[in-house]
Amino acid sequence: MHTRDAITLGETTDRLALVAAWWESQYFSAQEQAALALAEEVTNISGPPTRTWDDDALTDEQVSAITWLAIVMNTWNRIAIRSHYPVAP
């Protein structure tokens, strides 16, 4: 669903294919890398915060928005996992 939406909104298949290894790619801007690092930090609740994303690439408002979006997505993912929600291919 999200891949289809991203492509519809103009995202490239190259960048989507590499998002899982974004830190090894040159496809993402410094701001995008900071956003991805922040989202991963919010998702990894078992580890200590690394703050690798905190390089002034994001405004306070962007940090807040990304944090909340990551929390919401993680919540829905955990509900889907716990309820054994079937994921469409």
NORJO-V984174 format. One line per field, one symbol per residue. ss: DSSP state (a for helix, b for strand, c for the rest). phi: phi as a letter, one per 30 degrees, with the letter a starting at -180 (. if undefined). burial: + if it has 9 or more other C-alpha atoms within 8 Angstrom, else -. A space follows every 10 residues. Layout:
# NORJO-V984174
ss->???
phi->???
burial->???
This chain:
# NORJO-V984174
ss->caaaaaaacc ccaaaaaaaa aaaaccccca aaaaaaaaaa aaaccccccc ccccccccca aaaaaaaaaa aaaaaaaaaa aaccccccc
phi->.ddddddedj dcdddddcdd bedcccdcde dddddddddd ddddddcddc hdddbidcde ddedddeddd dddddddddd ddchddcdd
burial->-----++--- +---++-+-- -+-----+-- +-+++++++- +++------- --+---++-- --+--++--+ +--+-----+ ---------
